Amino acid sequence: MNANVQHHTTSWKVALASSLFVVANVIVAMHAGASGQATTFGGITVSNVGATSATVHASVEPGGIETTTWIAYSTNPTPPFASKTPAQDIGSSTTLVPISVNLTGLVPNTEYYVQVVAENSSTTTAGPLDTFTTSATTATPITLMTMKDNRLGVNLASISCPEASMCWATGYVLSRKRSIGIIDQLRNGIWIPATTSTLNLSGIDCLSTTSCWAVGSTGTNESEGPAALHFNGRSWTRISVPEPMGTRIDYLSAVTCTSTSSCWAVGGLDGASPLGRALVEHWNGASWSVVASPGPSGDSLLNAVSCTSVRSCWAVGIANDFGSASSIRSLIEHWDGRSWSPAKGPLVPYGLFGVSCRWKTACFAIGMKILQFSGGSWRAASITHSSGGAVDCSAPNNCWETTGGQTMNWNGTSWMTVDGPSVPTSQFLSLDAMNCVAGGPCIFVGSTGRKNATGYSTRALAERTTIDHS
């Protein structure tokens, strides 16, 4: 915690004005609910206080009645507070439900007042209060990297870094007729164009500087097949990938390797439904082969895969009717060393797009929500996004996630928003993939650009963390 940050976590016993009331560590507020039970509030604390963000922790017991809750906050000490976080449904439990909410867009070096509020069908009840002061510094732990690939239309979609000073990123560059697959390389701190390909490349993983796999597809929208490239330290070589029988559109979205003789690639294939079926393939050191996936019989696809060991891998993606947005949900599958099986997890609208499980104690999946695998099951953090994203860890207590242009850091206990480099207001920034070096930095890739009369004008973008918690 920055020494300049003033953070108060003790209970309030201060009369702010005649309109305020005294609040202790635990407040019980009775309401005239249908069941005549009470809404009970636990204490409220604030952590991860930065210059423009902070994380508020609280707990609420609904008392057996369907309840929603939010955090209200203001620089004015007198409730009701003008600003509030989106309301979240915490159900009708009769035990305290923990809540953790990130506040962003705060003003540096400013005192804020926060309060937890709960609402049910009968009443709205205010709970405990706390206060904190944001840091005076606005220094960012994320910096822009130098890009030598200045081609117009370039977008980087995946990245792998076997060393802090050596990374590869796959993506594409748009031309007038079609998109061209590219692989850019980070060398001596500068990103440079490395090679182009006729393949559509969407995933990459490097065990070392002499062993990398890039996967994607080849063909057209009418006839597409899975494809892979291998790098041996000198050049990239096309490696044959089998296509399931009776299909015409198949693709690989992501790849991960635990050794030179064991890699997993996931994606999708066409089927009777608009979305198709999940596709899983394995590299045994000599060839790729299709492996049975337990996904839904109709609509499913896998977007990402990550392994803790050769006997434990997680793949995440999308399930249900792709033609109906309200029906799209998340898909999680697990490899136990013998076979893939479906795994239960919280519902994430529109599916999951990234997963990182290199450490047993830091296993996360990301979509519009962040999920954590802990205690033998997947649980959702009380954080929501407007889109999917990517997640990875350099250590169990140092994980990063990105959704579009927003970046957050996990310190082993909670997530907090981290401000990155700013871009001109006329431009957009999209961070689409990331990779962390064990015990080192994390690097994000994507694109930046602006909208013009004919569409979007983009160029490659990369950012790097400058601090580590390992």
N, C-alpha and C positions, 0 to 999 in steps of 0.2 A: 504494500500500500504506500502511495506517495506520502511523504512526510507533510506535504502541504494540505493534504486532505483531512478535513475535520469530520469525523464520523461518530455520530451519537447513537448508541444501541441500547442505552438504558431506558427504563420505563419513564413515561411522562408523569410528572406530578406538578405541572405548572399551569396556573390559570391564565390563559391567553387573553381572555376578555370575559365580559359577563355572559356572552353567548356561547362560550366554551364550557366544557366540563372536564372534571378530573378523570384521568384514565390510568389504570394500573396495568400490570403485566398481562393479566387475563381479564377480559371484559365479557360479561354475560348480559345481553340485551334481550329482554322479553318482548315478543310481539304477539299480536292477535292472529296467529296463523290458524289454519283450519284444524290442526291437531292440538293447538294450544301449547306446543313445545317452544323451546327457546333457540335462537340463533346465538351460538357461542363463538367468540373470537379468541384466538391465541395471540401471542405477542407479535410484534412487527419489528423487523430489523432491516438495515440497508447495508449492502456490501458492494464490492467492485466499483467503488466510486471513482469516476474519471472526470475529465474536463467537461464532457458533454453527455455522459451516460452514467447509469447506476442500476443496480439490481435490488428490487424490493422483495423481501420474504415475509410471508404472513401465513396464517392458517384460520380456517373457518369451519365450524361444525353446522351443517344445515338444519340439524334437529329433526330429520325425517321428512323435510319438505323440499321439493325441487327449488334449487337456489342458484342464482348467478352472482358473481362477485367481480370487483374491479378495484384498481388502485387509483385514488384521486390525489392530485398533487398541485402545488402552487408555491410561488414565492411570497404570497400573502399568508400570514399565519392564521387567518380567520376562515374556518369552514363556512359553507361548502366550497371546496376547491374547484377552480375553473377547469383544470385539465384532468383528464382521466384516461386510463388504458381501456382497450376493448373489453367488454364484459365476457366472462368465461363461465360456462355451465359446470358446476361442481357436483350436481346430482342431489340426492336426498339422504346422504349418509348421516349416521348418528355418532360419528367420530370426527375428529379434526381432519380436514383436508388441507394439505400443504399447498401453498401458492408461491410461485416465483415469477416475477414480471420484470422485464427490462424497460427502463425509461431511457429514451434517446432524445437527441435534439435539445439537451439542456444547455444553459449558459454557463461558461466557466466562472469559477470563483464566486458562486452564488449560493445562498442558503435556500433550501427547499423544504417544504413541509409535505408529508405523505400520510395518507389515511386509507385503511381498507374499508370497503363498503360492500354490503351484501343486500340482495333483493330477492324476495319471493313473491308469490301471488297476492300477499296481503300488505306488505310494507317494505320500505327501504331502511336499513339500519346501518349507522356509521359505527366503526370499530376503533381500534387503537391508532394512535398517531406516532410519528417519529419525525426526525429532522436530520438533514445532512447538508454538507457544503461541498460543492463540486471543486475539483482541483483547478488551480490557476493556470496550469500548463496546458497547452494544446498540441504538444509534440505527439506525432503519430509513430507507432512502432512498425508501420508499413511504408515502404518506399517504392517508387516506380523504378523499373529496370530499363536499361538501354536496349532498344530494339533496332537491329540492322535490317530486319525484314519490314520494309516500309511499303510493300506492295499494297495497292488499293484493293479492298475486297477480302483481305485475309481475316479469318477467324480461327483462334486456337481453342480446341475442345477437350483435350486431355493432356496430361503431363506425367512424367515419371523421372525421379532424380535419384540415381544410385549413389551420387555424391553431391555435396553442397555446391560444388563448382561445375557439375556436369549433369545436365538435364536434357531430355528430349520432349517435344510437344507435338502432337498431331493436330491437324485441322484441315482447312480447305481454303482455297482462294477462288472467288467467283469470277468466271469469264463470261463473255457474251453468250456462249453456247452451252457451257456446263461448268460444274465445279471441278477443281483439280485438287487431289489430295496432296498435302504437304507435311513434311516433318522438319521442324526447326530445332536447332541445337543451342543450348546454353554452354558457352565456352569462354573461360576467363572473364566471367561476369557480364558477357554481352550475348544477346540472342541473335543468331545468324541463320539464314536459310540453309538447310542441309540437303534436302532432296525433294523431288516431286514424284507423284505416283498417279497412275490411272485409277487407283482404288479410292473408294470413299473410306477414309480412316477416321475412327471414332474412339478408339481406346489404345492405351500403351502401358507396358510395365517392363521395367528394367531391373534385373537381379544385380547386374554389375555393368561396368562400362563396356563389357564385351559380350553381353547377353541381354537383348531386348526383344520383346514381341510387340507388334502393332497389329490391330485387328480392325475389321470393317466389312466392306462388301464390294462386289464388283458387278457391273452390268447396269441396267436401266430400271426404271420404276416398274416396267412390265415383266422384267426377268432379272432378278437379283440373286446373287449367291454369296455365301460367307467367304471371307478372304483373310489372309494373314501374311505379315512380313516379319522376317527375323534378321536381327543385326548381330554380327559376330565380332564387332570391334573394328571392322574395316568397311563393310558394305551391307546394304539391306537386300535380302533375297526373298522372293515370293515362295511360300510354302503351301502345298496343297491342303485344302480343308474340305472334308466331305460334306455333301449336301443331303439332307434327309430325303428319302424317297417320296415322290409324289407331290413335291412342293415346287413353286416357281419363284417365290420371293423369300429369301433367307438372308440374315445379316447378323453380325456380331457387334455388340455395343461396347464391351469392356473385357479386359483380360487381367489376370493376376497370376503370379508364379511363386511357388514356395521353394522350388529348386529347378535346375536345368532339365529335370526329367518329370516335372509335375507342374502343369499350368492349367488354369481354368479360363474359358472364354464363354460369355453369355450374350444372349441377344434374343431374336425372335424369328418366327417363320410364319408363312401364310397358313390360313386354315379356313374353316367354314364361316368364321365370324370376321367382322371388319378388322379386328386387332390381330387375330391369329394366335399362335402358341409360343410359349417360351422355348428358347433353344439353348442347350448347354453342350459344350464340347470340351474334351480333355486332351492335353498333350502329355504323352508318356516318355518323352525323350527321343522318340523315333517318328511318331505320326500323331495326327489329330483324329479323334473319333467322337461320334455323337453319343451322349450319355442321357439316359431317361430323366426327364424332368417331371416332378409331381404337380406342376401347376394346374390351374383349372382346365377342364376339357375344352373350353371355348376360348375366351379372351384372356390373353396374358402375354407379357413380355418382360424381360429382365434388363435392367439398365446398368447395374454395377455389381461387382463381386469383390470380396476381400477374405483373406484367410488368416487365422491365428496360427494354424499349423497344418500339416498334411491331413490331419484328421478332423479339422474344424474350419469350415468355410461358410460364409453367408453371402447370399445373392438376393438382391432386392429389385423391385420393379412395379409393374402395373397389372391389375387384374380387373375383371368385369367388363361391362359393355363400353367399349371405347366410343361407340356412337352416341352414348348418352352421358353427358358430363357429370350429371348428378349420381351416376352409378359407378364411376371410376373410383377404384380404391387401391390400396397398397397390397403388394405381394412380397412375402418373405419366404425364402427357402434355405435349408441348412444341409451341409454335407458333414456326415459323421465318420468319414473314412471308408464307408461301405456304399452308401447311397444317399441321394438327395431326398429330403422330406419337407412337406409344408410346415411352416412355423406360425404360431399365433402371435399377433401383435395388435396394437391400437390402430383403429381406422385412420388412415391418412388420405384425405381427399386428393384425387389426381395422382396418387401413387408416390413411390420413393425413387429418387434419382441418384443417390450416392450412399456408400457404406464404407466404413473403415473399422476393422476389428483386428488390427495387428497386435493389440494388447488385450488380454482377457478383462482387465479392469478398465478399459477404455474402448468400448465397442459401440459405435454410433451409426445410425442411418438417418438420412435427411430427405425431406420433401417439403411440404408446406408446414410440417412439424419436425422437430428433432426427436428421434427415438434413441433410447439407451438400453443396451442389453445388460441387465444386472440382476443378480439373485436368481438366475435361471429363466428370466422372462424379459420381454421387451416392454418398456414403459415410455410414455411420452412426457417430455418436458413442457412446461406451460409457456412455450414460445411458438408463435406462428409466423409463417412467411407468406408472401404473395406468390411465391413460385418455388420450384425445386432448387437444388444446388449441389454442392460438393462438400465433403468433410474428410479430414485426415488428422493424424496425431504424430508429433515428433517424440512424445513421451506420454505416459498415462495421465500426467497432470498438465499437458500442454497440447490441446487440440484446437483446430481452427475449422470454421465452416464459412462458406460464402454462398449467398443467394443473390444473384445479379450483382449489384454494387455494394451490398451490405456484408460486413465481415464481423464475425464473433469469435471469441476465444474462451476455451474451457480451461480452468485452472485446477481441475481435479475435484471441484466442489460445485461450481455453477458456471453458467454462460454469461458473458458480458459483451456488449457491442464495442467494437474498436473502430475508430475513425481511420480511414485510409486516405491516400492522396486525393485531392479534389481535382475535378475536371471543369473546364469552362461550362457555363450554364447552357450553352447552345449545343453541347455534346452529351452523349450518353456513355456509360461505362458498364460493361457486362463481364463479370468474372465467372467463367463457366467450369473451371476445373482447378484442382490444386493437388500438391504432393508435398509431404513433409519428410525431411531427412531425419533419421533417428538421432536424437540429441542435438539437432541443428535447426536451420531455418525451414520455413514453409514458403512455397512459391506458388502463386496464383497466375493463371493465364486466362485470356479471353480476348475481348476486342473493345475498341473505343471508336467513336465516330459521330456522325450527325445525319439527320434525315434530310434528303434533298427532294427535288421535284420528281425524280425517277425511282426513289426508294431510299435505301440506306447506304451511306459511304463509310466503310469500316477499315480499320487497320489493327494489326496485332498489338496486344498489350500484355505486360507481365508485371507483377508486383512481388515483393519479397518482405518477409517479416525481419525485423532487426533486433527483436528481443526473444529470449527463450526462457521457459520456466523449468527446464529440465535440470 
